[in-house]
């Protein structure tokens, strides 16, 4: 069973991608961002000056489209 679990884990991508809203771009190469649940954090990167951005593992990787969304609790 452990061998099957290891094989499955090697196929799955461990990268977490999140869409955030840029609050401010700091002068030290970091950006203050806000998540959809209103929590905020500082991530690495300053390539997106405003709007939405993709964040992978705590680093901005590019601009994201500003699309409307709805959260549904199940």
N, CA and C of each residue as an Amber inpcrd file, in Angstrom:
protein
   222
   0.8190000  -1.1830000   0.0000000   0.0000000   0.0000000   0.0000000
   0.8650000   1.2510000   0.0000000   1.9410000   1.2640000   0.7270000
   2.7890000   2.4370000   0.8020000   3.4070000   2.7440000  -0.5700000
   3.7430000   1.7140000  -1.3380000   4.2870000   1.9240000  -2.6680000
   3.2480000   2.6100000  -3.5660000   1.9860000   2.1930000  -3.4740000
   0.9190000   2.8170000  -4.2570000   0.7370000   4.2690000  -3.8400000
   0.7890000   4.5390000  -2.5540000   0.6610000   5.9040000  -2.0600000
   1.8210000   6.7700000  -2.5410000   3.0220000   6.2470000  -2.5370000
   4.1860000   6.9830000  -3.0290000   4.0610000   7.2920000  -4.5180000
   3.5820000   6.3420000  -5.2840000   3.4090000   6.5640000  -6.7210000
   2.3480000   7.6300000  -6.9790000   1.2610000   7.5890000  -6.2200000
   0.2130000   8.5920000  -6.3680000   0.7350000   9.9800000  -5.9920000
   1.4890000  10.0660000  -4.9230000   2.0490000  11.3350000  -4.4880000
   3.0170000  11.9290000  -5.4940000   3.7470000  11.0960000  -6.2140000
   4.6820000  11.6130000  -7.2100000   3.9680000  12.1630000  -8.4360000
   2.7500000  11.7040000  -8.6890000   1.9720000  12.1860000  -9.8360000
   1.2710000  13.4980000  -9.5100000   0.7970000  13.6380000  -8.2700000
   0.0660000  14.8330000  -7.8790000   1.0030000  16.0200000  -7.7280000
   0.5380000  17.1750000  -8.1280000   1.3110000  18.4060000  -8.0070000
   1.1140000  18.9730000  -6.6020000   2.1850000  19.2840000  -5.9130000
   2.1050000  19.7940000  -4.5470000   2.0440000  21.3210000  -4.5000000
   2.0300000  21.9760000  -5.6440000   2.0020000  23.4330000  -5.6930000
   0.6040000  23.9400000  -5.4020000   0.5060000  24.9160000  -4.5080000
  -0.7710000  25.5400000  -4.1920000  -0.8440000  26.8780000  -4.9040000
  -1.8800000  27.0570000  -5.7080000  -2.0740000  28.3230000  -6.4190000
  -3.3310000  28.9960000  -5.8870000  -3.2030000  30.2820000  -5.5730000
  -4.2980000  31.0610000  -5.0150000  -4.3930000  32.3780000  -5.7680000
  -5.6130000  32.8850000  -5.9100000  -5.7990000  34.2090000  -6.4870000
  -6.0160000  35.1860000  -5.3420000  -5.2420000  36.2700000  -5.3530000
  -5.2950000  37.2840000  -4.2990000  -5.5150000  38.6560000  -4.9250000
  -5.8670000  39.6160000  -4.0800000  -5.9780000  41.0000000  -4.5090000
  -4.7930000  41.7730000  -3.9440000  -4.1130000  42.5220000  -4.7910000
  -2.9400000  43.2970000  -4.3690000  -3.4130000  44.5130000  -3.5730000
  -2.8840000  44.6670000  -2.3610000  -3.2030000  45.8200000  -1.5170000
  -2.1490000  46.9000000  -1.7330000  -0.8960000  46.5650000  -1.4750000
   0.2130000  47.5010000  -1.7160000   1.4400000  46.7310000  -2.1620000
   2.2520000  47.3950000  -2.9640000   3.5410000  46.8360000  -3.3730000
   4.6110000  47.5300000  -2.5460000   5.4000000  46.7520000  -1.8340000
   6.4350000  47.2960000  -0.9550000   7.7300000  47.5270000  -1.7340000
   8.5800000  48.4150000  -1.2410000   9.8290000  48.7540000  -1.9250000
  10.9060000  47.6750000  -1.7760000  10.6880000  46.6820000  -0.9140000
  11.6940000  45.6470000  -0.6790000  11.4540000  44.3770000  -1.4950000
  10.6020000  44.4450000  -2.5250000  10.3710000  43.2760000  -3.3780000
   9.2600000  42.3620000  -2.8970000   8.4780000  42.8150000  -1.9380000
   7.3470000  42.0380000  -1.4470000   6.0540000  42.7790000  -1.7300000
   4.9330000  42.0710000  -1.5920000   3.6230000  42.6670000  -1.8410000
   2.6670000  42.2690000  -0.7320000   1.9000000  43.2250000  -0.2520000
   0.8670000  42.9890000   0.7500000  -0.4030000  42.6190000  -0.0130000
  -0.9610000  41.4250000   0.2480000  -2.1080000  40.9380000  -0.5110000
  -3.2600000  40.5740000   0.4200000  -4.4590000  40.4910000  -0.1710000
  -5.6520000  40.1020000   0.5810000  -6.2910000  38.9100000  -0.1170000
  -6.6830000  37.9070000   0.6930000  -7.3290000  36.7010000   0.1880000
  -8.8460000  36.8790000   0.1640000  -9.5540000  35.9570000  -0.4170000
 -11.0090000  36.0730000  -0.5490000 -11.7300000  36.0340000   0.7900000
 -11.0960000  35.4760000   1.8230000 -11.7150000  35.4540000   3.1470000
 -11.3500000  36.6800000   3.9800000 -10.7970000  37.7030000   3.3580000
 -10.3870000  38.9780000   3.9540000  -9.1180000  38.9000000   4.7950000
  -8.4780000  37.7510000   4.8630000  -7.1920000  37.6850000   5.5580000
  -6.1250000  38.2980000   4.6510000  -5.0430000  38.7470000   5.2590000
  -3.9820000  39.4130000   4.5140000  -2.6370000  38.8180000   4.8750000
  -1.6930000  38.9340000   3.9470000  -0.3260000  38.4910000   4.2140000
   0.6290000  39.2160000   3.2800000   1.9000000  39.0080000   3.4970000
   2.9480000  39.5620000   2.6500000   3.5760000  38.4050000   1.8890000
   3.6740000  38.5510000   0.5650000   4.2520000  37.5070000  -0.2800000
   5.4320000  38.0760000  -1.0490000   6.2580000  37.2070000  -1.5820000
   7.4160000  37.6250000  -2.3590000   6.9870000  38.0350000  -3.7600000
   7.6600000  39.0180000  -4.3190000   7.3930000  39.4540000  -5.6810000
   6.6970000  40.7960000  -5.7230000   7.0050000  41.5380000  -6.7850000
   6.3900000  42.8550000  -6.9570000   6.0370000  43.1160000  -8.4150000
   5.7800000  42.0670000  -9.1740000   5.5260000  42.2100000 -10.6050000
   4.1130000  42.6740000 -10.9300000   3.1690000  42.5360000 -10.0110000
   1.7890000  42.9690000 -10.2360000   1.5390000  44.1750000  -9.3380000
   1.2200000  45.3110000  -9.9500000   1.0790000  46.5500000  -9.1720000
  -0.3130000  46.7600000  -8.6100000  -1.3460000  46.2470000  -9.2720000
  -2.7150000  46.4050000  -8.7820000  -3.5760000  45.2980000  -9.3740000
  -4.7670000  45.1350000  -8.7800000  -5.6900000  44.1170000  -9.2700000
  -5.4590000  42.7750000  -8.6160000  -5.6660000  41.7180000  -9.3720000
  -5.5360000  40.3540000  -8.8580000  -4.2310000  39.7230000  -9.3360000
  -3.7490000  38.7580000  -8.5560000  -2.5040000  38.0760000  -8.8970000
  -2.5940000  36.6080000  -8.4890000  -1.8470000  35.7730000  -9.2040000
  -1.6970000  34.3720000  -8.8250000  -0.5320000  34.2670000  -7.8460000
  -0.7300000  33.5200000  -6.7550000   0.3310000  33.2700000  -5.7810000
   0.5360000  31.7670000  -5.6890000   1.7730000  31.3360000  -5.8790000
   2.1400000  29.9270000  -5.7210000   3.1970000  29.8250000  -4.6310000
   2.8890000  29.0800000  -3.5900000   3.8330000  28.8370000  -2.4990000
   4.4420000  30.1240000  -1.9550000   3.6050000  31.1610000  -1.7650000
   4.0600000  32.3970000  -1.1550000   4.7950000  33.3450000  -2.0710000
   4.6850000  33.1360000  -3.3960000   5.3810000  33.9930000  -4.3600000
   4.4260000  34.3660000  -5.4840000   4.4000000  35.6390000  -5.8730000
   3.5600000  36.0790000  -6.9850000   4.1640000  35.5620000  -8.2870000
   3.3140000  34.9120000  -9.1040000   3.7980000  34.3710000 -10.3780000
   3.2150000  35.0930000 -11.5790000   2.2210000  35.9470000 -11.3850000
   1.6740000  36.6980000 -12.5090000   0.3290000  37.3140000 -12.1910000
  -0.1430000  38.1100000 -13.1420000  -1.4390000  38.7720000 -12.9850000
  -2.5710000  37.7810000 -13.2300000  -3.6790000  37.9880000 -12.5420000
  -4.8710000  37.1500000 -12.6940000  -6.0310000  38.0380000 -13.1220000
  -6.9900000  37.4850000 -13.8510000  -8.1420000  38.2970000 -14.2520000
  -9.0460000  38.5890000 -13.0590000  -9.6670000  39.7620000 -13.0650000
 -10.6250000  40.1300000 -12.0270000 -12.0040000  39.6510000 -12.4650000
 -12.3730000  38.4700000 -12.0400000 -13.6550000  37.8730000 -12.4170000
 -14.5860000  37.8310000 -11.2200000 -15.8880000  37.9670000 -11.4510000
 -16.8250000  37.8410000 -10.3320000 -16.8920000  36.3820000  -9.8670000
 -17.1630000  36.2000000  -8.5820000 -17.2720000  34.8460000  -8.0460000
 -18.2970000  34.8350000  -6.9210000 -18.7570000  33.6460000  -6.6020000
 -19.6970000  33.4470000  -5.5080000 -19.2270000  32.2510000  -4.6950000
 -19.1760000  32.4060000  -3.3840000 -18.8230000  31.2850000  -2.5190000
 -20.0870000  30.6320000  -2.0130000 -20.1340000  29.3090000  -2.0630000
 -21.2970000  28.5570000  -1.6030000 -20.8360000  27.5990000  -0.5130000
 -21.4430000  27.6810000   0.6470000 -21.1310000  26.7500000   1.7370000
 -21.9940000  25.5110000   1.5980000 -21.3800000  24.3740000   1.7710000
 -22.1050000  23.0990000   1.6760000 -22.1390000  22.4530000   3.0250000
